[in-house]
């Protein structure tokens, strides 16, 4: 398991609010077995605010 790659992906998660489990599977960082693959994890919701709503709120 590459700790540096996990750290980079966790930082991206905090910045981009994307699903890190998909990125980790694509990078083959976590792939102990098909049964325990990250696809079985609970997904992390995208909490990025909608740009249209933020613009409307500013007006």
N, C-alpha and C positions, 0 to 999 in steps of 0.2 A: 504494500500500500504506500503510495507516494504522498507524504504529508504536505509537501509544497503544493502539489496540484490540488489537494483538498482545500488548502488555505486559499488559493487563488479562486477556486470555485465558490467557496463560502463568501468571500469578499464580493464576487460577482452577484451572488444571491442577494446580499444586503443592498447592493447598489442598483441592480437591475430588477430585482423582485421576480426572477424567473425560476422555473422549476429546476432545482439543482440535481434532482435524481436523474432526469433525462440526460443532462450534461455528463454526469458521472458515469452513467452506463455507456454513453458514446465514447468517453475517454477510456473505458475499460478499467477504471480505478477500482470500482467495486464490482466484482463478478465472481464471488466465491462459488456459487453454483446457480443453476437456472432457477431453482426453487427460492433461493435467498436473494435473487437479483433485486436491484433497487426498484424495478417495476412494481413490486409488491408493496412498496412503502406508501404511506399516506402522502398525497400530493400537497405541495405548499402553494397556497393561493397567490395569485398575482394581485398585489395591493397597490400597484401603480395607479395614481389618480388619473382620471380621464381628463385629457387636455382641454376638451370642450367645456367640461364643467368648471375647471379652474378658471378659464377665461371668462365665463359667464359670471362667476362669483366675484371676480375683480371689477367687473363693470358695474 
